[in-house]
Each structure stands twice: as C-alpha cells, then as structure tokens.
Amino acid sequence: MEFEIKQVRSQFPILAQEVHGKPLVYLDSAATAQKPLAVLSALDNYYEHDNANIHRGVHTLSERATAAYESVRRKVKDFINARDAHEVVFVRGTTEAVNLVAQSFVRPRLSSGDEILITWMEHHSNIVPWQMLCEQTGALLKVLPMNQDGELELEKLDGLLGAKTKFFAFTHVSNALGTINPVKEMVERAHALGVPVLVDGAQAIHHLDVDVQDLGADFYAFSGHKMYGPTGIGVLYGRRELLEDMVPYQGGGEMIRSVTFSGTTYNSVPHKFEAGTPHIAGVVGLGAAIDFLRALGLRRIRAHEEDLLEYGTKLLKRVHGVRLIGTARRKSSVLSFVLEGIHPHDIGTILDQHGVAVRTGHHCAQPVMDFFKIPATTRASLAMYNTREDLDALATALEAVKGVFA
C-alpha cells in the first residue's frame, strides 16, 4: 500500500499553521511528536463522556473509564508483544520508568563496589538515575565507549561486563545521533553473564517494530508523547517475575490491598507501581496513538522515514560548512549537525523566522557533545508527516543563516 503523505499530514491539524508568515516545517519530533486527530478526539471524548476515577467506582462512568484504561494496557501488551498485560506498568514517561527500575529493582541488589554499565550515548534520563544510585550505595558507574561515527564499540563490551556488573542500561536509538543499537546482541551478551538489562526505547517505539520477547530485555521503557500520544504518559515493560519481586517505588492509593497503622499489604502487579490517580486520559490517548500507528503500519512509516533520512543526509552534505554528527551505518530519522562558525542556538533562532522548527543544544546528552568536542548541535528529527519539501525548506533556510553571518 502506498504511503499517502497528504492524507497523513491532513490528520495533524497543527501542521496547517504559519509561523512568522511562513508555512510551519516541524522538524522536532524527537523532542515531541505532533498529535493526530484520532488522539485529540479520544482525549475530548474521554473528558466529555467518561471522565471519572478508575478501579474502585461502581457507577457507570467509573466502570467505563476503568474499562478504557485497562483495555489500553492490553493494547500495549500486543503492540510490544509482551507475554502478559500485567507486565505493562503505566508511568509518566521514560524518565520515571528508569527511576522506578533503579530504585525498586536495582538498588536492593547493590552493594558497595558493584558496577552498573551504561553507554556513552545515553540521554541524561539514563545517566543521572544511575549516578544517584551509585551515590546512594557506593556502586560504580561504567561506560561503554563509542566511535566517531556514533556507534558503540561493542568489541569492548565483554571487557566491561563481569562478575561485579549488576545491571546494564542502554538506549535502543540515540536521541542525539539517531544510532540504532543492536539490542538483541547486547542483551544476549549481558544475559550470558547473568546481568539484567533495561532498554530505553523512547526514540525507537514509533520508528521500529519492537518485540520485547524477541529482544529479550528484562525491562523496556518508552514515552507516549514521542509516539504521537499525549505528554505525561509512558510505559515500563518488565518481565512479570521481576516485577513480582520488586518493592513499590511510591506509596499511596491504588497500590495497596489493605492498610493499617501496623502495616500495609501491597497490590498485585502492575497496580503496586501505579500509586495515586493515574493519567487516565493520557492512557486513553496512548491507546488511540497505538491504533493510529498500527493502521498506517510501522514498516510503511519506517520506509517513508528512511527515504527522508537518505534524502536529508545528501542534502545537508551539499550545504557548505555543515558537518553531520552521527553517521552510524544503522540510523533512525535524526539529522544532527554543526554549521561552521555559527552557534546552534543562533541557527535555530533564524530557522524559526523561516518557519522551520528544529531543536538546538546538547539534547540532554552532554557526554555526546563532549565526545565530539562541541557545545551543541542543531537537530532536525523526522516523522511520518514530514516531506522532502520540508528538508528543502531546511536547506534553503540554512543558506539564509549563512547569509546573516557572511
């Protein structure tokens, strides 16, 4: 089936606007993706017709809200091919998921001198929680290096995995470079030494077919707003036997079976990790986003984005003074670059005047910037609704940027 880009774009009303008198060219989807009508309608419908708290209410609205909420848990289970819907925990996003695993699973298993392994290309959300854990326990943080193409040096992995390694956390797709890591191989090598693994899937879940059973990861985390859903909602997948053995991350309502002043009995998984009133509308919107992605087909979306990535790479290489940062052989749809003599923040400001929205800065990946000895990059990130014309507009606007600083 042909990928009908005009039909796809028509589902995103925000793209029809002008910015500074220019048609909006939105190239910042790695930060947050725009929302299709299906998601917007699902949110409106929930608040207009079903708004109520879930699980404990016996009235009709509560029962409808509960049914909608739990149906999305099953939908996520199918989307990522988890074995059991109980392996799906709703959280605020990838960041909360990583912190949950750090404090509930890893911390009780750490002693002074133990090691946690991450990689050089991690987002701060997959660095800082582990640094905090090391400060709390006396454990040590080890880092798998990468090369100048933005690929992990996997030949050094076995030297870093050892008897002291208690956990390995790494990204599926780099948000700053677009690198797609060989998750299955990395998981297998860690598991060969009995090391459990968390994969940060925030930048992968909407670009790639994610099968958590095939990947073998013990935990997999992602955010709704990257995959065309609402902000403030995300998912932690965890193998059920591990979740069963974990202590709750937060205390409060819903995560309990009974409470007395002498003690509390916790709820079953996944509910013991979902304290308080959850983002019910966010879950409903996430379900609509999954339906939208599945209707279009991730493989068709991926083919379209790969075409854009190839076209955009060639186009930017023809812009004098541009240097691409992140040239891995396997990449997702991210084009990070520097322009000789011009700070990325200035580039982003001028591009905005031409209606082109990009992300500038360190992208919450300061170690990546330090590795390439640069303060920041300009990042154009592509999505299903982008076109070759969007990339042409970017290249034209970059020439205008150069003209300002000529």
N, C-alpha and C positions, 0 to 999 in steps of 0.2 A: 504494500500500500504506500502511495506517495505521501511524503510529508508536506502537508499543505500549510506553508508558513503564514499565509494571510489569514487563514482560518484560525490557526493557533494564536496569532497576535490579537485577533479580534476578541479573544477570551480574556485579555488583560487590559481593562479599560484605562489603567494608569498610563499606558504607553501612548495614548492618543493625545496627550497634552503637549504644550510647547513650554520650553524653559528659555528665558531671555529671548523670546521671539523665534526660537529655533525648535524644530521637532525634537522631542526627547529621544536620546540614544542612551539606553540604560545598559551600562557595562559593569555593573557592580553586584552581580548576582551571587558571587561567592561570599559577600557580606550578608546580604539577604535577598532572596528571590521575590519577585512580584507575585501577586495573588490572582488566580483566575476567578472568573465569575462563579464557578462551581463552589469554590471555597468561601467567597464572600456571601453567596446565597445560603450556604449551610450555616454560617455564623448568624446571619439575620434570622433564618428560620428557627434556630435553636432559641435565640433570645425572644423572638416574637411568640413562639408557641410552646416551648418545652422547658423554659428556664426554671430550674428547681435544683435543690441539692440531691445528691445521689445516695444510693445503697440503703439508707435507713428509713426513707419515707414510704408510707403506704398509700399516699394519694396518687392520682393518675399522672400528674406532671412529673413527680419524682420517679415513678416507675418508667415513664418514657425516657427521661433523662438518663436513668441508670442503664436502660437497655441500649440506648445510643452509645453511651460511654463504653460499655463492655463489648459492644459489637465492634468498636474500633480496635480494641485490644486483640480480638480475633483476626481482624483485618491486617493489623501489623504483623501478627504471627505468620499469616500466609504470605505477606509481602516479603518478609525476610527469611521465610522457610524455617522458622523456629519449630521445635518439636511440640511445644505446648504453649498455650496462651498465657499460662502462669509464669512463663519466662519473660514476659513483656512488662516492664515497670515504666509507668509514666512519670517523667521528671520535667523540670523547667527547660532543659536543653542539655547539650553535650557536656557543658561545664559541670552542671550538677551531677550528671551521671558519673563523670570521672571522680568527682569528690566523694560520691557515695561509695564507689568501689574502693577508693583509697582508705576511707575511714572505717567502712563496715567489713570489707574483706581483707585488705592487705594489712592494715595497722595491727590487728590482733595476732598476725602471723609474723611480725617483725621483731627482731632483737638487734641490739647494737652490733654493728659490723656487718649485718646483712646488706644485700645490694638490690636496688631497683634499677632496671635498664630502660632507657628511653632512646630516642634518636635525635640527631641534630636538627631535624626539620620540623620539630613539633611546634604546634600552636602553644601559646602560654598556658592555655587551659589544660594541656597535657604535660606541662613542666612544673608550674607552681604548686599544684596539689601534692606532687611527689617530693618537691623540696620541703614543703611544710611537714610532710610525713617523716622525712629524714631528720628534720629538726626535732620532731616530737619523740623519735625512737632511737636516734643515733645510727640509723641506717645510712648507707652511702648511695649516691646517685651516679650511675654510669651512663655514658652517652655513646651510641653507635655513630661514627662519623659518616660524612657524605663527601662526594667529589664535586668538581667544578661544574659538572652537568646537572647537579642537584639530584644525584642518585645515591642511595645508601651504599656504603662499602660493605657489602654482605660477606665478603671474604674475611672480615674482622669479627663477624657475629659470634662464631664459636669461641673465639678468644675472650669475649666479654660475658658469655653465658657460662655459668659454673655453679659449683656447689653452694656458693653464697647468694646466688641470684634467686630472689623470692618472687619477682614479678617483672613482666615485660609489657610496656605500654607504648604503642606507636600508632601513627596515623595511616589510614588507608590511602588518602590522597592529600598531598600537601596544599594547604590553602595559599601559601606564598609562592609556590613554584609550579603547582599542577602535577607534580610527580605522582604516578600511580605505583604504589609499592607492591611487591609480590607477597601478599598477605599469607596465602596458604603455605608457601615455603617457610616463611618466617615463623608462623605458628607451629608448624611441624618440627622445626629445629629447636624451638623452645620446649615444646612438649616432650621431645626426646630426652630432655634433661629434667622433666617434671616441673617446668616453670609455667605457671598460668599466665594468660595473655589477655589484655584489653586492647581493642582496636577502636580508634577514634574515626568514626565513619561520617562525620559531619559533611565533608566535601565529596563523599562517594555515593551516598544513598540515593541521590537523584540523578546520577550520571551512569552508574554501573548496576548490573544485576547483582544484588547482594544476597547470598545464600549462606546464612550463618553456620548451618550444619556442614556445608562443603568447606567453608573457610576454616572451621574448627576452633574459632576463637571462643574463649571462655566468657568474655564479655564483649559487647559491641554497642557503641553509643552513637546517637545522632540527634539532630535538631529538626523540628518541624519547619521552621522558617526558611531553611536552606532548600527545602523540597516543595516550595510553593504553598506551604501551610502557614498557620499563624505563628507569631512570636510567642515566647513564653511556654512552649510545649516541646517535649522531646521524649526520647525513648532510651532506656537502658535494657538491652537484652542480656540475660545471664543464664547460664546453664542451671536448671532448676535445683540440682543437688547442691550447687554452690550457694544459690540464693537461700535455700533452706537452712544452710549452716551459718549464714551471716546474721550479725546483730543489726537491729534497725539503726538507721542513720539519724532520724529525727523522731521525737516523741510528740504525741498529741492525739487528736481524734482520728478515727478510722483505722489506725494501725494497731488497734488493741482488740482483744477478745473480752477482757474484763480488767477492771481497775479497782483496787482497794488501797487503803493507806499503807498496807503491809507489802504490797507488790502488784505487779502488772503482768498479765499474760498477753503475749503479742499475737496479732492476727497471722493468718497464713500468707504465703507469698501469692501474689506480689503486693498485697494490700499492706503488709507491715512496713513497706518502704514508701507508702503514699500517705503520709501524715497530713491531716487537715483537709479542708475543702480543696479539691484539685481544680485545675484549669479545665473545667468541663467543656466549655465552648471551644477551647483550644484543641481538645481531643476530637471533638466533632469535626472541626475544621481540618485537622490532620487526616481524619478518615476520608474527607472529601478530596484532599490533595492526593492521597493514595489512589483513589478511584480515578482521578484525572490522569495521573501518571500511567496507570495500567491501561486506561482506554487508549491513550496515544501509543504506548509501548516503549519501554525503556531502550530497546535496541534501535528503534527508529529515531528516538531522541538522540541517542548516542551517535548514530551515523550523521545526523544533521550537525551536531556539535563538533564532531571530528572534522567535517568539511570546513566549518568555520575556523577551527583551530589551525588547520593547514593553510587556509587562505590568509588568515590574520598573521600567521608567522611569516609567510612570504612577503606580505605587505609591509610589515614593520621592519623587516630586514632591508627593505628598499628606502627607508627613511634615514637619511644621513644623520649619524650621531646616535642612533638608537642601538643599545646593547640589550639583548634579551637575557634575563636572569632566570635560569631554569630551563635546561634544554635536554631533559631526560628523554630516552627513547620511548617510554610509555608515559604519556601525559594526558591529563584531563584538560578541560577548556579554560585554562588560565594563561594569560599573556602578561608576565611581569617584565618591566624593562626600566632602564635608566636612559636619559637623554643628556648627552654630553654638555656639561656646563650649566645645566638648569636643574634646580631642585624640584623633586616630585611634587611638593606642595604648590609651587608656582605653576607647574604643568596642570595639575588638577583644577586649580582656580581658573585658569584661562580656558581649559577644555569645557568647564561648566558654562562659560559665557557663550560657547558654541553649542550648548545643549547636550554635551557629552558627559555622562556621569561615570566616573571611574573612582577607584579607591587609591589613595596615596598614603604612604607612611611605612611602618615596619610590619603592619598586618598582624600584630600580636605574635610576631615571630622574630624577635630581636636577635636571637642567636643566628638565624639565617642571614640577616643583614650583616652581622659581624663577620660571618664566614666569608661573605663576598666583599667585605671591606667597603660597604656602602651604608649611608644612614637610612635609606628608604628606597622604595621603588614606586613606580606607577603601575597599577594592576588593572588590566581590563579582563573581566571574567564574563564568560559567555553562558548563555542559557538557551532553552528551546525556542524562545521568542526572538532571538537575535538573527540578523541577516548579514549578508556580505555588504549590503549598503551601510549598515551600522559601522562596520570596520572601515569602509571607505571614508565615512564621516570622521572617524577617529584619526585616520592618517592625514586627512585634509586639515583637521584642527591642529594636529601636531606641527604641520608646516606653519600654521599661523602662530603657534607658540614660539617656534624658532625665529619667526619674523619679529616678534616683540623683543627678543633678546639679541637680535642681529647687531 
